[in-house]
């Protein structure tokens, strides 16, 4: 606390022995020890009073709320950190095992039709058109009415 080493304490002890005398030295150390104990008790009591006052005013709740609000989890920083780690580990030269397949675009020929030949694609309906069985159903209903 005061940064006093053993050599300084030895010098203080020798000076106290010479000034106070060997007869009164134990009583002086006893009195000094009591004063230090009282000072420590007063410091503990003051600290407890300050903590009790802080509890009454709700400072602990405010501190708890501030810690919760500023935590990385509540701010979403942990998700950003995870994403950054995954990006750092990503190697663009390796094929991705779980890469999603691109959706089929309108106007493309499925692989089964491409294998049948060029004429087979012309027979099928264009993308987005209803199948033939559904296209004729409304016409039949009109004729029945």
URJOJO-V796762 format. One record per pair of residues at least 12 apart in sequence whose ideal C-beta (glycine too) atoms are under 7 Angstrom apart, sorted by sequence separation. I is the first residue (numbers start at 1). J is the second residue. D is the distance in whole Angstrom. If there is no record, write none. Layout:
i:I j:J d:D
i:I j:J d:D
This chain:
i:109 j:121 d:5
i:107 j:127 d:6
i:106 j:127 d:4
i:106 j:128 d:7
